[in-house]
Amino acid sequence: MIDLKKYPEQLKRTVKRCRERNIIIPTFEEQVNPEKIDGKIKSKLKNKGLWDITPENLFRITWKNEPKESGGLYGDVNFLELPSELTGVKARVIGLVGKWFPTGAHKVGAAYGCLVPRLVTGQFDPTVHKAVWPSTGNYCRGGAYNSALLACESIAILPEEMSKERFEWLKNVAGEVIATPGCESNVKEIYDKCWELRKTRDDVMIFNQFDEFGNHLWHYEVTGKAFEEVVNKIAGPKDRVAGLVSATGSGGTIASGDYLKKLYPNVKIVASEALQCPTLMYNGYGGHRIEGIGDKHVPWIHNTRNTDMVIAVDDNDCMNLIPLFNKPEGRDFLQKTGIDKETCDQLDLLGISSIGNVLAAIKFAKYYELDENDIVFTIFTDSMELYQSRLKEYDDKYGRFQTSDAERTFAQHLMGQKIDNVMELSYYDKKRIHNLKYFTWIEQQGSSLDELNAQWYDYEDYWGKIQAMAPAIDNVTREFNDMVGLL
């Protein structure tokens, strides 16, 4: 659960630090409704770049940033609808766009949801503690960024095989960067490093996205309501929200499906994963190249009983679609097939895991034979800005991408998507996935068996209490800002 117990002495030091550094903490309510942000803060943002290390950018942790690199304020939720000519399905496939967050990825929000409750209660003392961000990619970037904005020192942990762009950026933002063995799928090695830090250092506090309920809550409250706003903006009288498709990753983003299901009970929550590491589908293992989604375990904060389907996506499809979506020859071909130029010009908004989410959404729509009145939501977690080195690797391996490559890729890896590797989850399928938590969290990480059982058997009460905590956290945050005294 999210602990809101206050520690007065540490809180005094934290308040003093924030006063000295001109730090004001936004509430969940302001992240959902940035029109409520104080005018003085908005006036300062007009002179700030989206990625600048400045405390005012805490107020850009929202889905509603104006899509510009510098000086932007707020507008509607950033989303992109992909036309049927691109997806090959009648259903409306719509993704929230993560590029317009600071750091270029939505994980900065999840990291914020984990750090702030401990900061405003004094549990985390920035004058003493270093924030440790274990991650398979963007979460540690978001955590290091938030730490810098909040005058905290940070330690980023991520697998050594993640993209070069991540490491280069982190070297300039995080206090320490630790590369653990392996690739995207090597999550246990990250946990092992966290235990090593706990045992050898007394100045660290771990913010593990896989078991921090601030991650779940931020997406339930902020991402879920962003989807709701999109529905209100684009849905016609006959339209229905059919599903929310998300790679499970840390189990945070998929919590937005819990919010949608309360509004639209027929919504199906779809967890996607890499076919090369089908943990949820087959209790499988392996390595894959869809950066940022994590696997080989079930996150503690994944509400598995509320998940309706698992879809496995071939990472080979994702990697082949990168040049189709980003190379001039690929985009020229797509336009010749009837896809409008405006859409083609925005395909760089989709990073590797975003493409994986799209492919899972296509499989979902085909499986249920959805039509033009069905809306399938997903997440474009980050953009190709973070994966330019992967494009170069493609060129080095296969040579220049040509029109013939585009034609083949479009037919095979996009239009060729089928309904294979799709599993509808029965009650006992869901329970099987839930039970996998035991081996990671009880045996390895020392979590509570009683709590594991409560997640399943006291389902509505357990998850409902977490999902209702945003107002309480906002109240503590406002009290903290009052003590800092900058507003």
N, C-alpha and C positions, 0 to 999 in steps of 0.2 A: 504494500500500500504506500501511498505518498504521505510521508510524515511531516506534519506542520508544527511539531513541538519547537518552541523557541529557546535559543541559548543566549541569554542576555549579554554576557561579556563578549562573546564572539560577534554578536549582533552590533554592539557598539563600535567595534573596530571596522566592521563591514560598512556601517553607515558613514563613518568618518572617511573611509576610503572612497566611497561613492560621492560624498560631498566634495572631496578634494579633486576628484577626476570628472566632476560634472556629469554623473551618471544617473539617469532616470530609467526606471524599469517599466516597460509596457505590460499591460494586463492582457489576458486572453481576449477579453472583450474588445480591446483596442486592436488586436490583431485580426479579429473577425470583422470589426467595424472601424477602420482607420479614420473615418470621418470624425470620430470622437477624440482623436489625438489633439493635444493642446496646440494652438496656433503658433506658439513660439517655437515648438519643435519642428513643425512643418516649414516655418520660414528658414530654419537652419538647414533643412534637408535640400533646399533649392540650390545650395552651393556644395553638395556632397556627392561624390561618386558612389555608385551602388555597392562597390566592393571596398570602399575606404574603411580603414580601421579608425572609426570614430563612434563614440557611444550613441550618437543620434541614429545610427543605422540599426540599432536594436528595434527601432520603430518601422523598419522595412522588413521585418520578419512577418510577412503576410502574403497571401495569394493575390493581393490587389495592388501591387506596385505598378506604377506607370512603366510600361516596357521601354525603358531607355537606360543608357549606361550611366548617366549623371544628371542630377538635378530633378529627377522625377518625383512626383508625389503619388497620388492614388487614383484608381478608377475602378472598373469592374474587375471581377475575377479573371485572371489570365487563363484562357483555355483555347484549345485548337480542335476543331471538328475535322476529321478526315473523310473525304468524299468516298462514295461507294466505288468509284473508278479506281481508287487506290487500294481499298480493303478487300474488294470482291464480295462484299456482303451488303444486304439491303439495310441492315441496322445502322443507326447513327453511332459511330465510335468517336467518343469525345475524351480528350485528356486534359487535365490541369497541367499548366506549364510551369516547371520548376526553375527554368533559366533565370527568371526575373527576381529570384531571391538573392540576397548577398551570398557570395561564393558560387552562385550559379546552380544551386541544387537545393531542393526542399528540405534536406536533412538538417539544415541550420535551424529549422523550426523544432524538429524532434529534440535536438541537443538543447535548445532553449527550454523546452518543457521539462527536461531532466534537471538542468542546472538551477533554474530560478527558484523553485520551491526551497531548495537547500540554502540558497544565497540569502533570500529575504527572511529566513527564520534564524540565520546565524549558524546553521549546521555546517555550512561551508564557509570558511574564513579565508578570504583572498590574501590576507596578510601572512597566513601560515601555510595554507594548503595549495597543492598543485592539482588541477583537474586532469584526470586521466580519461582519455577518450578511446576505448577499444572499438575497432571498426573494421569493416571490409572496404572502406572507401570514403564516401562523402560525409558520413557521420563524424568522423574524427576531424575532417576539414571544418564542418559546421561548429563542432565543439571548440576547436582551437580558435576559430574566428570569434565566437561568442565570448570566450575567455578573454581574448585581447580587448574586446569592446568593454568588458566588465572589469578590466584591470586585474585579471587573474592570470597566473602562469599555468601552462598546459603541457601535457604529454600526449602525443598522438601515437596510437598503435595501429598498424595495418599490415597486411601481408606484403611480402617483398615483390610479388609479381603484379601488383596493381600498377596502373598507368603511370608513366613518367611525370605527367602533368601534376598528379596529386602530390608526389614527393617534392617536386620543385617548389610548388606553392607552399607546402607545409614548412619547408626549411625557413621561410621568411616570416612565418606567423606563429608556429608552435615553439615553445621553449625547447622541447625535446621531441625527436621523431624516432620511433622504434619500429623496425621492419622485422616481422616474424616470418618463419619459414612457410613457403607454400603460396597458394593462390587464393582466389575467392572462396573456395570451399573449406579452407583450413581455419575454422573458427576456434577449435579447441586450443590451437597454439596461441591464439590471442588471449584466451582465458588463462592459460598457463602463465603467460607473461604478467597478467594482472595479479595472480597469486604471488608470483615472485616479488612484485613491487610491494604488495601488502606486507609480506614477511620481512622485507629488507629495508623499508623506508617508512618513516612515520609522518612524512609531509605530503602524502598523496591521498586523494579521495577518488574512488572509481565511479565513473558514470557509464555503466554498461547498458547500452541501448537495448540489449536483448532481455533485460529483466527490470528496467526502469519504467515504472508505470506513467511517468511524466511523458514518455514517448507515446504510449497508447492514448493518453488523455489529450495531448496536443492535437493529434490527428483526428480523434473523435470530435473534439470541440471545434477546431479551426478548419481542418480539411473537410470534415463532414459538412459543416455549414457552407463552405465554399461550393461544394457540389450542389447543395440545396439552392444556392443563389443561381447557379447555372441552370438548373431545372426551371426555376421561376422565369428566367430570361428567355430560354429557347424552346421550351416544351409547348406543343400545340395541344388542343383539347383531347385528341385521341392518343397522344404520346404516353408511353409508360416507361418507367425506369426498370430495365430488365436485370441489370447486374453491375457490380463493381469488381473489376479485375485488377489484381495487384500481386506482384511478386511478394512472397512472404517476408523476405529479408529479415528485418529485426522484429517483425510482428507489429510495427507501429502503424504504417500507412493503411494497412488492411482494417484497422479499427474504424476508419471513416465509413466502412461498410456497415458497422454496427449502428452508426448514427442514421445512415440511409435506410436501414431495415426498419427502424422505429417509425420513420416517416412513410415508407413504402414497403409494407410487410412482404410483398411478393418478390422483392429484390433478392437475387442470388449473389452471395459473396464467393468470389472465385480466387483461390490461391494459385499463383503460377510459380513454377520453378524450372530449373534447367533439366532437360532430359538426361544430360550427362551426370546429373547428381539427383536422382528422383527420390528424395528422402520422404516426402509426404506420400507419394504415390506407391512406392514399392519398398519403403524402408531402405532405400538405396544410398549409394555413396559414389564419390568420384570427384574429378576436377572439371571446371568449365570456364568459359570466357565471358559470361554475362556479368560484368563487373557491377558490384554494389548490392547484390541480393542475398549473399550469405546462405549457408545451408549445412547439411550433415547433422542438423539438430533441429528441434522445434523451440522457438523462443518462448521464454516463460510468459511473456505478455501477449502471446497470440491466443485469442479467444477461439479455440478450435471448435468448440461446440456450436458456434455461430457461422462456421464456414461450410459452404454447400457443395463445393466442387474443387478439384485439383486438376490443373492442366500443366503438362510438361512441354517446354519449348526447346527445340534443338538450337544449341548455340551456333551451329554452323549457319542456320538461317539468319540469325542476328548479324553475324560477322559479314556475311555476303551482302546484306542489305545496306550496310554502312556506305559503301561506295555508290550504290544505286541512288541513295538519298542525298549524297553530298558531292559527288563528282559532277562536273558540267555535262559530261556525256550521259550520265544517269538521269539527270533532271531533264535534259533535252528529250531523251527517249520517253520519259513519263509524260511530258507535255504532248508528245505526238500520239500517245495512247488516249488522250482526252482529259488528262488531269490539269486543272487550271494552274497558271503560272504562280498565282498568289500562294497556293498550297505548296507547290514545289519549292518556292523561295523560303518557306518556313520549315522544311523538313530537317534542317540542322537543329531545330529545337528538340529533336529526339536523340538522346544518347543511346548507348547499347542496351541498357535495361529498359529504357522507354520502348525501343523496338520490340524487345521481348514481351512487354506488356501488350503492345498492339497485336502481336501474333497470337497471344493467348486470348485476346478479345475477339479476334477473327474466328478462332476455333470455337469459342463459346457461342458466338452468333450462328455459326454453321451448325453446331450440335443441336441447338434448340430451334433452328429454322426461323430465326427472328426476322421481322420485316421492318419496313420503313417507319413504323410507329414505335419501335423499340429503341431505347437509349442504353448504350453500354458505356459506362464510365471506366476510365483508367487514369494512370498517372504518368506524365512525362517528367520523370524525376530530375533529370539533368539534360544537358545538351551536348552536341558534338564538340563544343569548345573544350571539353575536358578530355577528348579522345583523339586529338589530331595525330598523336604518335601512332595510334592504331591504324589510321588511314595510310600513314607512311609505311608501316609494316606490311600492309596489304600490297602496296605498290612494289615494295622490295621483294615480296614473295611471288607475286603473280604478274608483275609488269603493269603497264599503263591500262587503265580501265577503258574499254572501248564500247561502242554501240552494241556490238554482238554480245558482250558480257552483260550489258544492261538488259537486253532482250531475254537472255537465258536466266538471269537472276530474277527478273520480274515474274517470269512464268514459273520457275521452279521454287523459289523461296518465298514468294508472296502469294500469287494466285494459286500456287500448288498446296497451300495449307489445307489439311484434312482434319477429320475429327478423331484422329488417333491420339493416344496418350492423354485421354480425357477420362476423368473418373467422377461420377456423381457420388457423393458421400452419404451412405446410410448412417444411422445412429451409431452403429458399431465401427464403421469406418472412421467416423469422427473420434470415437473413443480410442481407437487404435493410435491415431495420430496424437491425441492428448497424452496417452500413456507413454509415448516416446520421450516426453519431458522428463520422466523419472530418471532416465539414465544420465542425462546431462545435468539436470538441476538438483536432484536429490543425491545421487551417488557421487557426482564430481564436484558440484558447486555448493553443496551444503544447504540447499533451500529446504523449506518445511514440507514434510509429507502431508500434514493436515491441510496446509494451504493448497497443495496440489489437488487434493480431494475436493476442497471447497470450490476450486475453479470449475469443477465438473458438476458436483452434486448440489452445491449451493449457487448454481450458475447465475440466476438473475440477481440475487442479492450481492454476490461477490463483485461481478462486473458493474452492476448498477451503482454501487457505492463509489467505485473509481471514477466512473463516467459522470458522476454528479459533483465532483470536487472542484471544477473550474471556478465557481463563484467564491468558494472559501479561499482558494489560492489568490484570486484577484483581490479579495479583502485584505489579506496579509501583505500583498504587494503594495496596495494603496497606503497601508499603515507604514510600510517601509519607506515609501517615497515621501510621506509626511515627515518622518524622522530625518530624512536627508535634507528636506526643506528647500529644494530647488524649484518647485512649482508653486 
